[in-house]
Amino acid sequence: MTTEIILLLLRCLSGLLLTGVLVVLFLAMWRDFRSAAGVIETRRRTYGRLVVIREVDGHEVVTGETHPLLALTSLGRSPTNTVPINDHFASSEHALVAMRGGQWWLEDRNSRNGTTLNDLPVTEPVVITQGDVIGIGQMKFRLELEAP
């Protein structure tokens, strides 16, 4: 074999190796992209809604206002919350509703006036279910979950 043939073979081999490395790199990046897209989709997925309830003449009345329930839903007076609450009795970061281990949990975030669940004070994280009523300040929210 002449030197020209050997150099040609080496060039072809290096071209194939470079192409192989690029393919492996592309596949790794594609896998990471798909994984990140799945995480983002999970965070954006709604699992139900929080329905605003007002008390009128001793009866609870649905106002028609609803908020989507995400895997991590924050409630409070601050506009950065998932559910901003326009109530002077609400703290800026008042409460958190979160999906943990396949169950929904309600947690008071050390608010001044406290959080209630079905008119009982929440002192530690508690499991919540379909139809429970969360009280923050003068606002009440009924939990409506989507069917799995």
VMD Tcl script that builds the backbone (N, CA, C; Angstrom):
set m [mol new atoms 444]
animate dup $m
set s [atomselect $m all]
$s set {name element resname resid chain x y z} {
  {N N MET 1 A 0.833 -1.182 0.000}
  {CA C MET 1 A 0.000 0.000 0.000}
  {C C MET 1 A 0.876 1.243 0.000}
  {N N THR 2 A 0.409 2.168 -0.760}
  {CA C THR 2 A 1.167 3.402 -0.861}
  {C C THR 2 A 0.742 4.369 0.236}
  {N N THR 3 A 1.508 5.367 0.459}
  {CA C THR 3 A 1.221 6.366 1.487}
  {C C THR 3 A -0.074 7.110 1.193}
  {N N GLU 4 A -0.358 7.337 -0.057}
  {CA C GLU 4 A -1.587 8.049 -0.423}
  {C C GLU 4 A -2.818 7.251 -0.024}
  {N N ILE 5 A -2.799 5.955 -0.213}
  {CA C ILE 5 A -3.939 5.099 0.147}
  {C C ILE 5 A -4.087 5.065 1.665}
  {N N ILE 6 A -2.964 4.954 2.367}
  {CA C ILE 6 A -3.018 4.928 3.836}
  {C C ILE 6 A -3.584 6.254 4.359}
  {N N LEU 7 A -3.155 7.371 3.819}
  {CA C LEU 7 A -3.680 8.671 4.240}
  {C C LEU 7 A -5.168 8.797 3.921}
  {N N LEU 8 A -5.587 8.295 2.787}
  {CA C LEU 8 A -7.008 8.323 2.424}
  {C C LEU 8 A -7.830 7.509 3.408}
  {N N LEU 9 A -7.345 6.313 3.761}
  {CA C LEU 9 A -8.039 5.467 4.733}
  {C C LEU 9 A -8.100 6.148 6.108}
  {N N LEU 10 A -7.018 6.780 6.529}
  {CA C LEU 10 A -7.005 7.485 7.813}
  {C C LEU 10 A -7.983 8.660 7.810}
  {N N ARG 11 A -8.071 9.377 6.709}
  {CA C ARG 11 A -9.026 10.484 6.600}
  {C C ARG 11 A -10.467 9.972 6.678}
  {N N CYS 12 A -10.738 8.896 5.989}
  {CA C CYS 12 A -12.088 8.306 6.025}
  {C C CYS 12 A -12.423 7.827 7.428}
  {N N LEU 13 A -11.475 7.172 8.090}
  {CA C LEU 13 A -11.676 6.668 9.450}
  {C C LEU 13 A -11.910 7.825 10.418}
  {N N SER 14 A -11.113 8.892 10.314}
  {CA C SER 14 A -11.295 10.042 11.200}
  {C C SER 14 A -12.636 10.730 10.926}
  {N N GLY 15 A -13.065 10.771 9.683}
  {CA C GLY 15 A -14.373 11.344 9.339}
  {C C GLY 15 A -15.508 10.530 9.945}
  {N N LEU 16 A -15.388 9.202 9.889}
  {CA C LEU 16 A -16.406 8.327 10.492}
  {C C LEU 16 A -16.430 8.484 12.008}
  {N N LEU 17 A -15.261 8.560 12.634}
  {CA C LEU 17 A -15.201 8.749 14.084}
  {C C LEU 17 A -15.812 10.085 14.501}
  {N N LEU 18 A -15.507 11.130 13.771}
  {CA C LEU 18 A -16.074 12.445 14.065}
  {C C LEU 18 A -17.599 12.429 13.906}
  {N N THR 19 A -18.078 11.789 12.867}
  {CA C THR 19 A -19.527 11.667 12.664}
  {C C THR 19 A -20.155 10.888 13.813}
  {N N GLY 20 A -19.510 9.810 14.259}
  {CA C GLY 20 A -20.022 9.017 15.383}
  {C C GLY 20 A -20.102 9.820 16.666}
  {N N VAL 21 A -19.062 10.619 16.939}
  {CA C VAL 21 A -19.065 11.463 18.137}
  {C C VAL 21 A -20.197 12.489 18.064}
  {N N LEU 22 A -20.397 13.085 16.907}
  {CA C LEU 22 A -21.480 14.061 16.754}
  {C C LEU 22 A -22.853 13.416 16.943}
  {N N VAL 23 A -23.038 12.212 16.450}
  {CA C VAL 23 A -24.316 11.500 16.618}
  {C C VAL 23 A -24.552 11.204 18.094}
  {N N VAL 24 A -23.541 10.723 18.808}
  {CA C VAL 24 A -23.684 10.431 20.241}
  {C C VAL 24 A -23.991 11.710 21.012}
  {N N LEU 25 A -23.325 12.792 20.689}
  {CA C LEU 25 A -23.577 14.085 21.324}
  {C C LEU 25 A -25.019 14.542 21.082}
  {N N PHE 26 A -25.462 14.424 19.845}
  {CA C PHE 26 A -26.831 14.805 19.504}
  {C C PHE 26 A -27.838 13.969 20.285}
  {N N LEU 27 A -27.633 12.668 20.375}
  {CA C LEU 27 A -28.561 11.795 21.103}
  {C C LEU 27 A -28.590 12.140 22.591}
  {N N ALA 28 A -27.447 12.446 23.181}
  {CA C ALA 28 A -27.400 12.821 24.592}
  {C C ALA 28 A -28.155 14.129 24.831}
  {N N MET 29 A -27.949 15.092 23.949}
  {CA C MET 29 A -28.651 16.367 24.082}
  {C C MET 29 A -30.157 16.188 23.887}
  {N N TRP 30 A -30.550 15.358 22.957}
  {CA C TRP 30 A -31.979 15.096 22.710}
  {C C TRP 30 A -32.622 14.447 23.928}
  {N N ARG 31 A -31.936 13.505 24.558}
  {CA C ARG 31 A -32.458 12.837 25.757}
  {C C ARG 31 A -32.634 13.854 26.891}
  {N N ASP 32 A -31.639 14.721 27.096}
  {CA C ASP 32 A -31.745 15.749 28.131}
  {C C ASP 32 A -32.882 16.723 27.844}
  {N N PHE 33 A -33.049 17.085 26.593}
  {CA C PHE 33 A -34.139 17.995 26.206}
  {C C PHE 33 A -35.494 17.370 26.518}
  {N N ARG 34 A -35.669 16.112 26.147}
  {CA C ARG 34 A -36.946 15.425 26.399}
  {C C ARG 34 A -37.220 15.306 27.897}
  {N N SER 35 A -36.180 15.050 28.679}
  {CA C SER 35 A -36.327 14.945 30.125}
  {C C SER 35 A -36.749 16.282 30.724}
  {N N ALA 36 A -36.093 17.360 30.313}
  {CA C ALA 36 A -36.434 18.696 30.810}
  {C C ALA 36 A -37.848 19.091 30.389}
  {N N ALA 37 A -38.229 18.750 29.171}
  {CA C ALA 37 A -39.584 19.066 28.697}
  {C C ALA 37 A -40.631 18.335 29.537}
  {N N GLY 38 A -40.334 17.100 29.930}
  {CA C GLY 38 A -41.256 16.345 30.779}
  {C C GLY 38 A -41.419 16.977 32.149}
  {N N VAL 39 A -40.334 17.468 32.730}
  {CA C VAL 39 A -40.395 18.125 34.035}
  {C C VAL 39 A -41.214 19.409 33.943}
  {N N ILE 40 A -40.987 20.185 32.899}
  {CA C ILE 40 A -41.725 21.435 32.728}
  {C C ILE 40 A -43.208 21.146 32.523}
  {N N GLU 41 A -43.517 20.132 31.742}
  {CA C GLU 41 A -44.924 19.768 31.504}
  {C C GLU 41 A -45.602 19.363 32.806}
  {N N THR 42 A -44.893 18.626 33.652}
  {CA C THR 42 A -45.455 18.209 34.939}
  {C C THR 42 A -45.747 19.422 35.807}
  {N N ARG 43 A -44.866 20.416 35.803}
  {CA C ARG 43 A -45.072 21.614 36.619}
  {C C ARG 43 A -46.216 22.466 36.109}
  {N N ARG 44 A -46.439 22.467 34.807}
  {CA C ARG 44 A -47.495 23.299 34.222}
  {C C ARG 44 A -48.855 22.610 34.212}
  {N N ARG 45 A -48.882 21.303 34.367}
  {CA C ARG 45 A -50.135 20.552 34.303}
  {C C ARG 45 A -51.051 20.971 35.445}
  {N N THR 46 A -52.318 21.185 35.138}
  {CA C THR 46 A -53.283 21.499 36.177}
  {C C THR 46 A -53.929 20.212 36.668}
  {N N TYR 47 A -54.128 20.152 37.968}
  {CA C TYR 47 A -54.676 18.950 38.591}
  {C C TYR 47 A -56.095 19.174 39.098}
  {N N GLY 48 A -56.601 20.325 38.861}
  {CA C GLY 48 A -57.929 20.681 39.349}
  {C C GLY 48 A -58.009 22.185 39.463}
  {N N ARG 49 A -58.794 22.648 40.432}
  {CA C ARG 49 A -58.927 24.092 40.588}
  {C C ARG 49 A -59.325 24.433 42.020}
  {N N LEU 50 A -59.083 25.675 42.363}
  {CA C LEU 50 A -59.536 26.237 43.625}
  {C C LEU 50 A -60.669 27.199 43.292}
  {N N VAL 51 A -61.845 26.932 43.821}
  {CA C VAL 51 A -63.036 27.731 43.551}
  {C C VAL 51 A -63.227 28.711 44.707}
  {N N VAL 52 A -63.348 29.994 44.390}
  {CA C VAL 52 A -63.522 31.023 45.411}
  {C C VAL 52 A -64.954 30.987 45.920}
  {N N ILE 53 A -65.079 31.004 47.249}
  {CA C ILE 53 A -66.396 30.966 47.907}
  {C C ILE 53 A -66.502 32.187 48.812}
  {N N ARG 54 A -67.641 32.834 48.815}
  {CA C ARG 54 A -67.905 33.962 49.724}
  {C C ARG 54 A -69.092 33.604 50.612}
  {N N GLU 55 A -69.079 34.166 51.810}
  {CA C GLU 55 A -70.196 33.934 52.717}
  {C C GLU 55 A -71.172 35.098 52.597}
  {N N VAL 56 A -72.414 34.800 52.246}
  {CA C VAL 56 A -73.461 35.806 52.098}
  {C C VAL 56 A -74.660 35.355 52.925}
  {N N ASP 57 A -75.053 36.179 53.884}
  {CA C ASP 57 A -76.193 35.877 54.767}
  {C C ASP 57 A -76.073 34.497 55.407}
  {N N GLY 58 A -74.877 34.142 55.842}
  {CA C GLY 58 A -74.671 32.866 56.529}
  {C C GLY 58 A -74.562 31.663 55.616}
  {N N HIS 59 A -74.638 31.877 54.301}
  {CA C HIS 59 A -74.534 30.773 53.344}
  {C C HIS 59 A -73.303 30.973 52.468}
  {N N GLU 60 A -72.663 29.864 52.137}
  {CA C GLU 60 A -71.512 29.936 51.242}
  {C C GLU 60 A -71.991 29.963 49.798}
  {N N VAL 61 A -71.506 30.971 49.040}
  {CA C VAL 61 A -71.924 31.169 47.660}
  {C C VAL 61 A -70.678 31.125 46.774}
  {N N VAL 62 A -70.762 30.345 45.697}
  {CA C VAL 62 A -69.665 30.277 44.733}
  {C C VAL 62 A -69.680 31.548 43.897}
  {N N THR 63 A -68.519 32.213 43.799}
  {CA C THR 63 A -68.449 33.486 43.073}
  {C C THR 63 A -68.255 33.298 41.581}
  {N N GLY 64 A -67.807 32.125 41.168}
  {CA C GLY 64 A -67.508 31.887 39.756}
  {C C GLY 64 A -66.037 32.084 39.447}
  {N N GLU 65 A -65.302 32.657 40.395}
  {CA C GLU 65 A -63.865 32.858 40.219}
  {C C GLU 65 A -63.136 31.564 40.572}
  {N N THR 66 A -62.248 31.111 39.680}
  {CA C THR 66 A -61.481 29.891 39.927}
  {C C THR 66 A -60.000 30.142 39.633}
  {N N HIS 67 A -59.169 29.305 40.221}
  {CA C HIS 67 A -57.726 29.359 40.001}
  {C C HIS 67 A -57.241 27.944 39.726}
  {N N PRO 68 A -56.347 27.763 38.754}
  {CA C PRO 68 A -55.846 26.418 38.450}
  {C C PRO 68 A -55.007 25.872 39.600}
  {N N LEU 69 A -55.105 24.582 39.823}
  {CA C LEU 69 A -54.332 23.902 40.853}
  {C C LEU 69 A -53.144 23.228 40.184}
  {N N LEU 70 A -51.942 23.729 40.494}
  {CA C LEU 70 A -50.713 23.165 39.948}
  {C C LEU 70 A -50.102 22.231 40.983}
  {N N ALA 71 A -49.054 21.508 40.609}
  {CA C ALA 71 A -48.395 20.595 41.544}
  {C C ALA 71 A -47.857 21.355 42.748}
  {N N LEU 72 A -47.534 22.617 42.571}
  {CA C LEU 72 A -47.092 23.485 43.661}
  {C C LEU 72 A -47.814 24.814 43.495}
  {N N THR 73 A -48.801 25.068 44.352}
  {CA C THR 73 A -49.631 26.258 44.251}
  {C C THR 73 A -49.458 27.094 45.512}
  {N N SER 74 A -48.980 28.319 45.338}
  {CA C SER 74 A -48.800 29.219 46.484}
  {C C SER 74 A -49.957 30.210 46.531}
  {N N LEU 75 A -50.381 30.535 47.756}
  {CA C LEU 75 A -51.480 31.476 47.959}
  {C C LEU 75 A -51.003 32.586 48.881}
  {N N GLY 76 A -51.344 33.821 48.556}
  {CA C GLY 76 A -50.966 34.936 49.407}
  {C C GLY 76 A -51.225 36.266 48.739}
  {N N ARG 77 A -50.915 37.334 49.469}
  {CA C ARG 77 A -51.187 38.686 48.998}
  {C C ARG 77 A -50.215 39.146 47.910}
  {N N SER 78 A -49.015 38.592 47.883}
  {CA C SER 78 A -48.005 38.993 46.912}
  {C C SER 78 A -48.424 38.583 45.494}
  {N N PRO 79 A -48.190 39.455 44.504}
  {CA C PRO 79 A -48.570 39.104 43.124}
  {C C PRO 79 A -47.722 37.984 42.530}
  {N N THR 80 A -46.642 37.591 43.195}
  {CA C THR 80 A -45.809 36.501 42.690}
  {C C THR 80 A -46.384 35.123 43.012}
  {N N ASN 81 A -47.413 35.056 43.828}
  {CA C ASN 81 A -48.046 33.781 44.163}
  {C C ASN 81 A -48.834 33.240 42.982}
  {N N THR 82 A -49.016 31.926 42.968}
  {CA C THR 82 A -49.844 31.301 41.939}
  {C C THR 82 A -51.273 31.831 42.038}
  {N N VAL 83 A -51.756 31.967 43.284}
  {CA C VAL 83 A -53.093 32.513 43.531}
  {C C VAL 83 A -52.933 33.778 44.387}
  {N N PRO 84 A -52.879 34.959 43.750}
  {CA C PRO 84 A -52.783 36.189 44.537}
  {C C PRO 84 A -54.125 36.502 45.198}
  {N N ILE 85 A -54.066 36.876 46.483}
  {CA C ILE 85 A -55.281 37.124 47.258}
  {C C ILE 85 A -55.328 38.597 47.639}
  {N N ASN 86 A -56.401 39.279 47.263}
  {CA C ASN 86 A -56.577 40.689 47.581}
  {C C ASN 86 A -57.354 40.790 48.891}
  {N N ASP 87 A -56.644 40.580 50.010}
  {CA C ASP 87 A -57.262 40.594 51.327}
  {C C ASP 87 A -56.207 41.065 52.325}
  {N N HIS 88 A -56.546 42.079 53.124}
  {CA C HIS 88 A -55.581 42.627 54.084}
  {C C HIS 88 A -55.240 41.640 55.195}
  {N N PHE 89 A -56.057 40.620 55.399}
  {CA C PHE 89 A -55.791 39.624 56.438}
  {C C PHE 89 A -54.874 38.504 55.942}
  {N N ALA 90 A -54.542 38.507 54.663}
  {CA C ALA 90 A -53.651 37.494 54.090}
  {C C ALA 90 A -52.212 37.992 54.152}
  {N N SER 91 A -51.293 37.082 54.440}
  {CA C SER 91 A -49.868 37.418 54.429}
  {C C SER 91 A -49.369 37.386 52.990}
  {N N SER 92 A -48.179 37.943 52.756}
  {CA C SER 92 A -47.664 37.981 51.387}
  {C C SER 92 A -47.421 36.574 50.846}
  {N N GLU 93 A -46.922 35.679 51.665}
  {CA C GLU 93 A -46.797 34.256 51.308}
  {C C GLU 93 A -47.528 33.480 52.384}
  {N N HIS 94 A -48.807 33.277 52.203}
  {CA C HIS 94 A -49.680 32.789 53.260}
  {C C HIS 94 A -49.697 31.264 53.391}
  {N N ALA 95 A -49.961 30.560 52.288}
  {CA C ALA 95 A -50.121 29.107 52.355}
  {C C ALA 95 A -49.617 28.458 51.083}
  {N N LEU 96 A -49.442 27.140 51.165}
  {CA C LEU 96 A -48.935 26.371 50.033}
  {C C LEU 96 A -49.751 25.095 49.899}
  {N N VAL 97 A -50.201 24.813 48.693}
  {CA C VAL 97 A -50.868 23.547 48.381}
  {C C VAL 97 A -49.922 22.801 47.450}
  {N N ALA 98 A -49.535 21.577 47.850}
  {CA C ALA 98 A -48.517 20.860 47.078}
  {C C ALA 98 A -48.858 19.377 46.974}
  {N N MET 99 A -48.494 18.799 45.820}
  {CA C MET 99 A -48.634 17.359 45.598}
  {C C MET 99 A -47.344 16.706 46.095}
  {N N ARG 100 A -47.458 15.821 47.078}
  {CA C ARG 100 A -46.299 15.111 47.620}
  {C C ARG 100 A -46.669 13.652 47.821}
  {N N GLY 101 A -45.922 12.780 47.202}
  {CA C GLY 101 A -46.140 11.348 47.384}
  {C C GLY 101 A -47.531 10.888 46.982}
  {N N GLY 102 A -48.093 11.527 45.966}
  {CA C GLY 102 A -49.415 11.122 45.487}
  {C C GLY 102 A -50.573 11.681 46.291}
  {N N GLN 103 A -50.301 12.547 47.284}
  {CA C GLN 103 A -51.352 13.164 48.089}
  {C C GLN 103 A -51.196 14.677 48.046}
  {N N TRP 104 A -52.324 15.356 48.250}
  {CA C TRP 104 A -52.312 16.817 48.302}
  {C C TRP 104 A -52.136 17.251 49.742}
  {N N TRP 105 A -51.259 18.240 49.942}
  {CA C TRP 105 A -50.965 18.752 51.266}
  {C C TRP 105 A -51.217 20.251 51.311}
  {N N LEU 106 A -51.701 20.728 52.460}
  {CA C LEU 106 A -51.873 22.153 52.720}
  {C C LEU 106 A -50.923 22.528 53.843}
  {N N GLU 107 A -50.186 23.613 53.627}
  {CA C GLU 107 A -49.211 24.050 54.622}
  {C C GLU 107 A -49.348 25.553 54.837}
  {N N ASP 108 A -49.467 25.969 56.091}
  {CA C ASP 108 A -49.464 27.394 56.417}
  {C C ASP 108 A -48.011 27.851 56.436}
  {N N ARG 109 A -47.730 28.984 55.821}
  {CA C ARG 109 A -46.348 29.483 55.696}
  {C C ARG 109 A -46.044 30.525 56.772}
  {N N ASN 110 A -46.373 30.196 58.045}
  {CA C ASN 110 A -46.147 31.097 59.191}
  {C C ASN 110 A -46.834 32.445 58.997}
  {N N SER 111 A -48.071 32.381 58.558}
  {CA C SER 111 A -48.837 33.604 58.320}
  {C C SER 111 A -49.275 34.219 59.648}
  {N N ARG 112 A -49.540 35.525 59.618}
  {CA C ARG 112 A -49.976 36.231 60.834}
  {C C ARG 112 A -51.324 35.737 61.323}
  {N N ASN 113 A -52.283 35.617 60.411}
  {CA C ASN 113 A -53.656 35.307 60.807}
  {C C ASN 113 A -54.022 33.841 60.638}
  {N N GLY 114 A -53.089 33.024 60.180}
  {CA C GLY 114 A -53.329 31.592 60.083}
  {C C GLY 114 A -54.153 31.178 58.881}
  {N N THR 115 A -54.164 29.882 58.674}
  {CA C THR 115 A -54.910 29.249 57.589}
  {C C THR 115 A -55.855 28.241 58.221}
  {N N THR 116 A -57.042 28.098 57.641}
  {CA C THR 116 A -57.983 27.093 58.153}
  {C C THR 116 A -58.282 26.069 57.070}
  {N N LEU 117 A -58.611 24.871 57.521}
  {CA C LEU 117 A -59.070 23.805 56.635}
  {C C LEU 117 A -60.390 23.315 57.200}
  {N N ASN 118 A -61.457 23.524 56.450}
  {CA C ASN 118 A -62.806 23.184 56.907}
  {C C ASN 118 A -63.084 23.832 58.264}
  {N N ASP 119 A -62.709 25.102 58.398}
  {CA C ASP 119 A -62.897 25.940 59.590}
  {C C ASP 119 A -62.074 25.510 60.801}
  {N N LEU 120 A -61.084 24.639 60.631}
  {CA C LEU 120 A -60.175 24.256 61.704}
  {C C LEU 120 A -58.791 24.821 61.397}
  {N N PRO 121 A -58.089 25.371 62.410}
  {CA C PRO 121 A -56.775 25.962 62.144}
  {C C PRO 121 A -55.749 24.925 61.697}
  {N N VAL 122 A -54.899 25.322 60.765}
  {CA C VAL 122 A -53.827 24.459 60.263}
  {C C VAL 122 A -52.541 24.873 60.980}
  {N N THR 123 A -51.997 23.969 61.805}
  {CA C THR 123 A -50.780 24.274 62.551}
  {C C THR 123 A -49.567 23.544 61.985}
  {N N GLU 124 A -49.805 22.509 61.215}
  {CA C GLU 124 A -48.734 21.752 60.559}
  {C C GLU 124 A -49.261 21.261 59.224}
  {N N PRO 125 A -48.384 20.845 58.304}
  {CA C PRO 125 A -48.871 20.370 57.006}
  {C C PRO 125 A -49.905 19.253 57.180}
  {N N VAL 126 A -50.987 19.344 56.406}
  {CA C VAL 126 A -52.095 18.400 56.536}
  {C C VAL 126 A -52.544 17.946 55.155}
  {N N VAL 127 A -52.977 16.693 55.054}
  {CA C VAL 127 A -53.478 16.135 53.797}
  {C C VAL 127 A -54.863 16.715 53.518}
  {N N ILE 128 A -55.083 17.115 52.264}
  {CA C ILE 128 A -56.384 17.646 51.859}
  {C C ILE 128 A -56.952 16.794 50.737}
  {N N THR 129 A -58.268 16.801 50.612}
  {CA C THR 129 A -58.942 15.968 49.605}
  {C C THR 129 A -60.033 16.778 48.907}
  {N N GLN 130 A -60.659 16.132 47.957}
  {CA C GLN 130 A -61.749 16.710 47.168}
  {C C GLN 130 A -62.798 17.351 48.072}
  {N N GLY 131 A -63.156 18.604 47.778}
  {CA C GLY 131 A -64.233 19.278 48.489}
  {C C GLY 131 A -63.814 20.008 49.750}
  {N N ASP 132 A -62.568 19.854 50.203}
  {CA C ASP 132 A -62.116 20.575 51.390}
  {C C ASP 132 A -62.136 22.073 51.119}
  {N N VAL 133 A -62.363 22.858 52.181}
  {CA C VAL 133 A -62.427 24.311 52.060}
  {C C VAL 133 A -61.251 24.914 52.825}
  {N N ILE 134 A -60.445 25.689 52.095}
  {CA C ILE 134 A -59.270 26.354 52.655}
  {C C ILE 134 A -59.650 27.800 52.939}
  {N N GLY 135 A -59.387 28.256 54.170}
  {CA C GLY 135 A -59.698 29.626 54.547}
  {C C GLY 135 A -58.433 30.440 54.754}
  {N N ILE 136 A -58.357 31.578 54.063}
  {CA C ILE 136 A -57.231 32.500 54.194}
  {C C ILE 136 A -57.815 33.891 54.331}
  {N N GLY 137 A -57.624 34.510 55.505}
  {CA C GLY 137 A -58.229 35.812 55.754}
  {C C GLY 137 A -59.743 35.688 55.648}
  {N N GLN 138 A -60.344 36.541 54.846}
  {CA C GLN 138 A -61.789 36.483 54.662}
  {C C GLN 138 A -62.179 35.682 53.421}
  {N N MET 139 A -61.178 35.106 52.752}
  {CA C MET 139 A -61.416 34.329 51.532}
  {C C MET 139 A -61.506 32.843 51.858}
  {N N LYS 140 A -62.305 32.138 51.068}
  {CA C LYS 140 A -62.396 30.684 51.176}
  {C C LYS 140 A -62.277 30.090 49.780}
  {N N PHE 141 A -61.590 28.944 49.710}
  {CA C PHE 141 A -61.376 28.252 48.442}
  {C C PHE 141 A -61.781 26.790 48.610}
  {N N ARG 142 A -62.631 26.305 47.712}
  {CA C ARG 142 A -63.002 24.895 47.720}
  {C C ARG 142 A -62.101 24.146 46.735}
  {N N LEU 143 A -61.557 23.042 47.172}
  {CA C LEU 143 A -60.663 22.233 46.359}
  {C C LEU 143 A -61.467 21.295 45.474}
  {N N GLU 144 A -61.287 21.419 44.151}
  {CA C GLU 144 A -61.944 20.523 43.190}
  {C C GLU 144 A -60.853 19.872 42.366}
  {N N LEU 145 A -60.678 18.567 42.554}
  {CA C LEU 145 A -59.621 17.816 41.870}
  {C C LEU 145 A -60.155 17.177 40.608}
  {N N GLU 146 A -59.275 17.073 39.599}
  {CA C GLU 146 A -59.632 16.350 38.372}
  {C C GLU 146 A -59.550 14.853 38.638}
  {N N ALA 147 A -60.338 14.094 37.915}
  {CA C ALA 147 A -60.266 12.638 38.032}
  {C C ALA 147 A -58.916 12.165 37.492}
  {N N PRO 148 A -58.279 11.191 38.172}
  {CA C PRO 148 A -56.952 10.732 37.707}
  {C C PRO 148 A -57.006 10.040 36.379}
}
mol reanalyze $m
mol bondsrecalc $m
mol representation Tube
mol addrep $m
